[in-house]
Each structure stands twice: as structure tokens, then as C-alpha cells.
Amino acid sequence: MNEIINNIDNENFIFVENLKDLENINGLSKKKLCIAKTDFKDLYLVKRLIKKFPNLEIWLTSNEISRKNILLANANGVKNVIPYPVDPKLIQNFFNKQKESKMTAPEISNYSSLKGLKVMIVDDNQMNIDLLVETLSVLDLNITTFIKPVEASKIISNEKFDLFLLDIMMPEMSGFELANIIKRSKINSETPIVFISALSDAENKIMGYNIGSSAYIEKPFDVGVVRSQIYNMLKTKRLQDALNDKKETFLAMVTHDLKTPIYAEICALELLNKNHEKLNDLQKEIITDILGAAKYMKNLVENITQKYRAENENLILQKAKCSLKNIIINCIEDTKYLFEEKKIKYILNCSAKDPSSMMDELEIKRVVHNLIINTIEHGIPKSKVIMDIKESEQNLIFSITNFGVGLEIKNPDDIFLKYVSYADKHKKLASGLGLYIAKKIIDAHNGSIKVESEANKYVRFIFSLPKQ
């Protein structure tokens, strides 16, 4: 070790044979790096030294290194545990990185673009949390920390975050289990997750990435590298969010501007349809076709508008006692031109003694509209569509079935996701919003919706609404 000490800048570096020796050394506040030989029985001294000399980085060296000892050292605030005898290159690399970081580190003003972004840190070791908070302090983030992952899991479904930093080995709940809760939540399912763990084996890394993590950082970590990783990750996310906002705003403006001319066109066509004595059969057919297309466009525009209301949590229901049967009859009347165009026969059965319940009539009508249009669009000409209204002890149940097409759906719930459509398989044009909106509305009524299908035979959509 004497050779190492002679070759390294002694003003910034010190080596001791025992951690206890550091308590009697002057000038430690000016040192940058200390390497101490240890048998891992004197680690109680580390926390005290770190608190007393916050600018001094302490490494431990030993010929008794094991995973248990590394985790124990990390738990006491040690960033690096290296084999003994010490490789001089490790020390030289440390000082080289410090020089490089001073030369290449971004100006603090550059971090202002991340101000206020919300980050959650979950680690059962307060020292690790403090280190991460200090590492990210220059980014001016809004940081929430938890020592107990169970407590963290309670707010994930109620509060939106921009990034999660999770330890893996924690009591009560592992970081992997917490990540799965995050992925299942409505508001944080797309939020990036980063695992920061002392587990360095490939199996845990693969498991982390399979869950959907954006990165896997090993402890002990380099403060500068981690800060840069998280800065660039959040910067990229903010840019993506800004692009998505512009796209969504553009779509909202377009649909808003289209609404008035479409409604005007429908009114004009319906007026012509009522006074068509002077029209020949071809003209009547053309007007009927245009009217059907205009109503389809109206439904599409309403779906996009409804999407914004649902996602911004403005889907406020105006409930009153309504007849589900009457709603369905009205929807059939609105879409009869589409049935006629494809010569599809529809049958409505109602076995419910009282097909009424408390519901938002306009929203449920939107659901039925979407299901009927979806069924007709994917139906075979000259086939039939059967609609049934049934009841159980607690629910009203509506189903709509078309025959002859059928779909192979591996994950039935996926069909209700935003922008998911099976129309391309049948060379149809569809936005993938109708079923997404339908599920949002049914969920808001505390009901349920599902799809059943058998390839080349049938597709059936079923939703239920509580009677009370």
C-alpha cells in the first residue's frame, strides 16, 4: 500500500489499516477519498464518520468480501467495497472521473427544465434514501420518500408521479411487487420505474426489465452517473409528454371544429329525407348513404370528445331512472341506415321484467351506439345481429351478438384499451376509441363490460349495470 500512497495525490487521498485510525487523523475534511481496511466488525464507525465528514468518500477493502458483507457496508453508507490488496487503477479512475465531471457537468441552470417533476423513492434504508435525495437535489424535483413500501403502495393509485426509484430487497413487500402495483394502477401505469439495488445477478436484472423498468442501477453507484441517468430520463419523458399534449390538443381542436358542420349536415339530410316525394330511388339511396356516413362521423367526433372528458376525470354522470330498452330502441332507430346498407337483420329480445335503472341516459346511449356500430362494421352482409336485455338479482344485462365473423382474441380485455382496433384484419377503418369510451362509461356506472368471441362464428359484447 505504501507504493500506492506514494503514487496518488496525498492531499486528496488517505489509506488506513483500520477504521478506528481515522478518528485520530487531522485534515480529513480536506480529503476526497479514504480507503480503510476492515473485517466488517467496525462498521458502526462509518455512519459517524460520514456525518462528520460529508465530503469524504469512504471505501472499504478486505479479503473477506461476500454479498452479505457488501450489503452490510451499503446499509451503513459505504459506496464501494473493493478487494485487498487495492488495485491502484481504481483510485486513479476515481480522481479522473472527478476531474471529468467538473469539466463536463451541465450548468445547474440547465436542470431548471425538470423543476417540480414528481419522483418517489422507496428504500428500507434511510441512508440510501438520503444519498439519492442529495444526488437529485440539484435537479429541483418534488421528491417523496418512503421507508415502508406498503405505505408507498397506498398512494400510487391516487397521485401521479413522473418517476419511481425502487429498492428490491425490502421487508413486507419487495420492489418487484411494488412495481407490479404501479403497472396495474390507472394513473401511473406508464410512469418509468428504475430499480436501484445491490443485487447484481443477471436473474434479478432480467426480472426487473421484464416487469417494465427503464433502468437497473447497481449499488454502490456513482453519484454523477446516476444523476445524469435520471436527468436524461426525466428530460426525455417531459419531451414525450409535451409532444403527446400537442397531438391531443390538435385532435381536440379538429374534432371541436368538425362538430358543428357535421350536425348541420345531419339536420339538412334528415329534412330532405322527410320531404323526398320529388326524389327518385337513386337520389333517396344516395341521401340515405350520406346520412348514415354523417352519423358515423358524428359518433366518432363524440368519442374523441368523450375521451378527453374521461381522461381528465370530468366524466360526471347525470343519473335518472331510465329504461334500458327504450335507449336501445332509440339507438337502433339512429343506426337503421347502417343496418339497411349491409342488409343486416336485427332482433331485440327483452326478458327483463323491469329494464329500468338509475343511469346517465346520454352516456349509456353512447355505449349502445358504439357497440351497435362496432357490430355492424364487423358484421357480414345479410347476416343477423341479436340483442338481449336480461336481468339478474342485482344487475341489468345487455348483450349484442353478430354471427359469421368472430375474432381470435388472446387477451379479451385488450380490446377495450385506447386506440386498439381489430378493424385492420377485416380491412375496415376504425379509431379504436369506441370500445375504450364504452368501458370508461360502464366503469363510471359501477358496471362491467366484456367480450366473448369464437373465430369464424360470433362476437358478443356484454355489459351489466347495477339495478340500484
N, C-alpha and C positions, 0 to 999 in steps of 0.2 A: 504493500500500500504506500510505502514511502515514495516509490518511483512514481506512482500516480499523483500523489500530492505535489511532488516537485514539478510535474508536467502541467498541472492545472493552475489556473489563476487563484492563488490563495486568498485574495481579497474577497472573492465571492463564494468560495467552496471550503467545506471542512469535513474531515472524516474522524469518527471516534470509534473506539473499540467497544464502547458501552454507552447506552443512552443516559445513564446517570452522570457520565462525564460532562455532558452538556450544561448541567446546572452550575458548573464552576468555571465556565469559559466566558470571557468577556468579548464584546463586539459581535455577538450573534445577530443583533438587529440589522447589521450591515451585510450579512451573508445572504446569498441567494439559494444555496443548496447545501444540505447536510446529509451525509450518508453515515448511518450508525449500524454497527454490527449488533445482532440480537439473537437471543434464544427464544423470543416471543413470550418471555415471562415478565418483561419490564414495560409492557405496552401502556400501562396506566400512566406513564410519564408523558406519552405523546400528546394527549389532549391538552395537558397543562402547557407544554412547550409551544404547541400550535397557537394556543390562545395568547401566550406571552409574546411570541414572535410570528405575527401573521404573515410577514413577507418571506419567511424562511420555509422552503420546501424540504420536507424530511422524507428521505428514502431509507428503507431498511434492507440490510443484506445479511444472508445467512446460508449455511449449507444444509439447513433443515427445512427447506421450503416445501409446503404442501398446500393444497387448496384450502384446508381448514385454517392454516396459519395466514394465508393471503386474505381470506375473508375477515379474520380476526383483526388483522392490521388495517384493512379498509374501514372496518367498523370504528376504529379509533382515529380515523382521519388521515392515515398514511396513503399517499397516492401511488407509490411504487414499491414493490418488493423485488429485489434482484439477487441473483446467485452470488455467493462468495467463493473465490476472490472476485472482486469487481472488475468488469471489463471497462477499461479507460474510455472506449468509444461511446459508451452510454453517457458518461459525464460530458464528454466533448459535444455530443449531439444535443444535450440539454442546453448548453450555453449557445450553441449555434442556432437552435430554434428560438431562443430568447432574442438573439440579435436579429433574426429574420422577422420575427413578429413585430419588433419595433419598427423595422423598415417597411413592412408590408401591411401592417394592421390598418383597417379603414379608420377614417376620422370618426370621432364619436357622433358628429353631426349626421353622418350617413345612416346611422341607426334610427334616426327620427321617424323614418317611414313605417316603423313597426310599433310606434307608440300606442299603448292601450290594448294591443292584442292579448288575448287571454290564454294563459298557459297553466295547466295543472301538473304539479309534481307530486308523485306518490312514492314514498320510500319509508320503510320502517326504521331507518336510521337518521336521526336528526342531523348528524354531522354531514351526511351525504346531501340532505336537503339544503343545508346552509351553504355547502360548496356550490351546488347548482344555482341557488339563488344569487350567490356572489358572482358566479360565472356569467349569469344572464343580466346582472344589474345594469350594465351599460346599454342594454337594448331597450330599456324603459318599458318593460312589459308589465301587464297586470297579472301577477303570479299568485296562484292559490296552491297551498301545500297541505298534504295530509300524511300523517304517520300511519293511520289505520285505513287500509284500502276499503273496508266495509263502509266507513263514513264517506269516503270519496264516491262510492257507487250510488249513494243516496241522492246526490245532486246532479248526476250525469244526465238524467232524463229531464231535468228542469232548467239547466243552464248551459248555454252554448259556449264551447271553447275552441280555440284555434290550434292547440297542440297539447298532447298528453305525453309526459315523460314518466315512464313507469319502471320501478324496480321489479324483479321477477320473484325472488325468494322473500316472501312476506308471510307472517302468521295470519291465520283466519282465511286469507284469500291471496292467491298468487297473482302476479302481474298478468299472466296469461288469462286467468279467469276474469280479471277486471277488464282486460282488453275485449273479451267476448261480450261483456255487458255494454261496453262503449259501442261496439259494432252493431248491437241489436237496438240501441237507442234511436229514437226518431231524429233528434236534433244534432247528435254527434256521430252518426254512423259514418260520415265522410271525413271526420276530423283526423289528421295524421297522428299516428302513435309511434313513439320512439322508446325502445327498451334500453335501459342503462343498467347493466348487470355485471357482476363478477364472474358469471358463468360464461366460459369461453368456448365450450364444446360445440361442435357443429350441430348436434341434435337440437339443442335449445335455440340456436340461431335459426335453423330451418323452421322450427315450430313458431318462432316469433314472426318470421316472414310469411308463413302460411296463414297466420291469423290476420295479417294485413298491415304489419308495421312498416313504416317508411325507412327505418334505420335501426341498427343494433349496435350500441356503443358499449365497449368493454370497460369495466373498472379495473385498475385505476385509469382515468382518462386524462388526456392533455386538455387543459382548460381552454387554450386558444383554439384548438381544433374543434372542440365541442361547441364553443361559442360561434365559430364560423359555420359549422354544420347547421345549427339551429337558426342562425340568422338567415342563411340562404334558403332553408326550408320554408321559413315563415314568409320571406320575401316572395318566393315562388307562389306560395298559397295566396298571398294578398293579390298578386298579379292575376292569378287564375280567377279569384273571386271577382275582381274588377271587370275582367273580360266577360264572365258569366252575367254580371249585373247589367253590362251594356247590351248583351244579347237579349236578356229577359226584358229590359226596358224597351228595346226596339220592337220585340214581338208584342208587348203590351200596347205600344203606340199604334202599331199597324192594326191590331185587332180592334182597338177602340175606334180608329178611323173607318174601318170597314163596316162596323155595326150599323150605322145609320143608312148607308146606301143599300145594304142587304135587306134591312127591314122595309125600306121603301119599295124595293123590287118585289118583295113578297106580297105587300099590300096591293101593288099595281097588278100583279099576276092573278091574285085571288079575285080582284074586281073584274078582270077580263073573264075569268073562269065562270063567274056568276052571270055574266051577260054575253054568252057565247053563241046566241042564236044565229048570228050572221057569219060565224066561223065554220069553215069546212072541217072535215075529220082530221086532215093533216095538221091544220092550224091548232086544233084543240089538243092533238097529241104533242105538238111542239111546246105549247104553253104548259101542259101538264109536266113534261120532262123538265122544262126550265124551272118550274115551281118546285119540283122535287129537289133539283140541284141547289136552288136557293135556300131551301130549308135545311139541307145538309150543311151548307156553308154557315148558316145561322147557328146550327148546333156546334160546329167546330169553333166558331168565334166565342160562343158562350163557354165552351170547355176551357179555352185558354184563359178567358177572364176569370172563370171559377178557380182555375189552378192557382192564380195569384192570391185570391181570397183565402183558399185553403192553406197555402204555404205561409202566408203572413198571419195566420191564425185569426182571420176576420170572418170565418165561416160561422156566422151567428144564425142559429135556427129560429124561425118564427113558427112555432108549433101550434097546431089547432087540430081538432078532431076531423079527420078526412077519411074518405072511402078510397082504399087502395084500388078497388075495382073500377071506380069512376076515373081515377087517374090513368089507369091502363087503357080504358076505353078512349079517353081523350088523346093519349099518345098514339094509339092505333089510327085514330082519325087524322092526326097530323102527319103520319107516315104512310098513309094508304097509297099515295102515289108511288112510293118506293116498292111497296108490295106488288102493285099492279105492273110496274115496269118489268119486274122479273117473273111475273105471273106466279108468285108465291102465295099459297093459301095459308091463312092464319086461323087458328082455333083458340078461343079463350074459354077455359073451364074455371068455375069458381065453386069449390066445395066448402068454403069458409062460411059459417052461419052469419057472422058479422065481420065483414072485411074492412073494418074501420079501426083507426088507432090515432094516437097523438103523433103528428108528423108535420114537417115543413112541406106543404103541398108542392111548391115550386121546385124544391131540391129533389124530392122523390120523383117528380115528373122528369127532371133532368136525368136521373138514374135510369128510369124506364126507357126514355128516349135513346140514351146511349146504348142500352142493351138491345133494343129493337133494331136500331141502325146497324150495330155491330153484327147482329144475327142475319139481317138481310144482306149486308155487304159480303158476308162469307157464305151465304146460302146458295144452293144450286137452283137455277131457274126451274120453275114448275114443281118445286118441292113444297114442303109444308113446314110451318112453324107452330108449335104448340105452347101456349102459355097457361099456366096453372096458378090459381090462388088457393092455398090451403092454410090450415091453422093447426097449431099445437096448443098445449095448455097455456103457454106463455107468449107465443110468437105468431105473427102473420108471416106466411112463407110464399114467396113468388118465385116461379121458375119459368125460364123461356128456353126452348129446345129447337134447334134446327137439325135436319137429318140429311145424311148423304156426304157431308164433308168430314168433320171430325179433325182433331189435331193430335199430334204426338207431343204432349207437354210433360217434360221431365220434372219441372218444379212448378206446379199449378199456381202457386202464389206469385210467381214472377210476372204473370200476365197482367197483374194489377200495378206493376211498377211504372213509373213515369217514362214515357217515350218507348215502352216495349210494345211491339206490334208483330203479329204473325201474318199481316196482310201481304208482305212481300212473297210469302210462299204461294199465295194464290193470285199474284200479280194485281194486287189492289193497292190503292193509295190510302194511307191512314196515318194519323198523327201519333197514335199511341197514348192519347190523353183521356179518351172516353172512359175506359175502364179504371184508370188511375183516379179520375174525378169521382166515378161511381163509388169506389171503395172509400174515398175520403168522406163522402156524404153519408154512406151507410154507417161508417165508424162513428161519425158525429151523432148519429141517432142511437148509438149503443147497440147496433145490429151487427150482422155478419154477412159476408158475401164470399162465394166460392165458385169454382168452375169444375165441371166434370166433362170428360171427353174420351171418346174411343175413336181411333184413327179410322177414317172412311165410313163412319157410322153416324156419330152425332156429336154435338157440342151443347152443353146445358149450363146456363148460369142460374144460380140460386141465391137469393138474398132473403134475410129474415129481419123483421122489425118487432121490437117489443110491443105487446098489446097495451101495456100501461106506460 
